[in-house]
Amino acid sequence: MRFGGNLFGMSPRYRNGANQAGTVIAIVADVMALILGLWILMYLLDANRANDFVQFIHNAALWLAGWSHDLFTFDDAWARVVAGYGLAAVVYLFVGHAIANRVHRH
C-alpha cells in the first residue's frame, strides 16, 4: 500500500543521506529492543531452550544485555530477567532514537 506517493508514506525530504542514516539507526535500535523483548517473553512463557531459535534469541539477548543482565539482584529469576533485559531494551530504544533524531536534524 502506498501513502502520499511513496512506499513508506514519508515526504521526499526523508530520502537524503543523513535522514537515511537516522532511519537505519532507529531501525537497528528497534531490532535490538525487539530481540530483548522477545527473549523476555520466551523466558516468561518457559520456551523450550533446546530449540535452535530460542537458543539464538537467548544468545543474542545475552550479548546485547551483557552490561545489564545481572545488574539487579531480585529473589525471583523472572524479575531479574525482566529488569535486566528490559532495562537494556529501554536504553537501546531511548539512545538509538535520540541519536537518530539528532542525525535527522543535521
N, C-alpha and C positions, 0 to 999 in steps of 0.2 A: 504494500500500500504506500502511496506517495502522498506527502503532505507539503504544501507550499512549493511545489515544483522540484523538489529533490527527495531523495530516498529517506533521509532522516528528519525531515521537517526543519532543517536548520537554514538560516539565511546564508547567502553566498559568502558573507564575511567570515564564516567559520571554516573556510576552506584553505586559509593561508597556513604557512608552516608552523608558526607559533601556536595557533589555535589547534592545529592537528597534534602538536606535541602535548599540549594541555589535555586534549581529549584522550590521548594514549596514556598519559599519566593517570588520569581519572579512571580509565578502564582497568589498568593494572592494579590500582588500589582496590577497585571493586572486586576484581577476581581474587585478590589476596584475602579480602574480608569474606568473600563467598566460601573459599576453601576452609577458612577458620570456622565460619558459621556452620558449614556442612559437617565438620568434624564434631563440633559441639552437639549437633543434632544426632549424629551417628552414635556418639558416646551415650547420650541420654536415652536413646532408643535401643541401646545394647546391640549394636550392629555386630555381625559376625566378623571378628578380627582376622579370621583365616581367609576371608575374601580378598582378592587382589585389589579391587577398587577401594575397599575400606582401608587396606594397608597403605595404598598410595595416598589417599586423603590424609590419613593419620601422619604419615611421614612428612608430607608437605606441610601440614599444620604444625607439626613439631618443629620443623625447620623455621617456619615463619614466626612462630611464637617462642623461639628459643630463649629470648630475653625475658619472657613473661610467664611461661607455663608453670613455673614453680614459685612464682612471686608471692602467692598467698598461701597461708597455712590453715585453711579451714579443716575442720574434722572430717567433713564429708567429701569424698573424692569428686562427686558431681559438682560441688560448689567450687572446688579448686579448678576444675576443667572450665566451667562457665566463666569464672572470674579471670583466670589466666589467659585463656584463648580469646575470650570476649574482649578483654582489655586490648589485646593485640589487634583484633579486628577493628575496634573503635579508633585506635590510634592510627592504623593504616588508612582508614576512611578519612579521618579528620586531616591528617598530614597530607595524604595524597590529593585530596580535593583542594586543600589550601594551596598546595604547590601548583596544581592545575589551574586554579583561578588566577594565581599570580602570573603564570605563563600566558594565560589568555589575555591578560591586560597589556602585555608588552609585545 
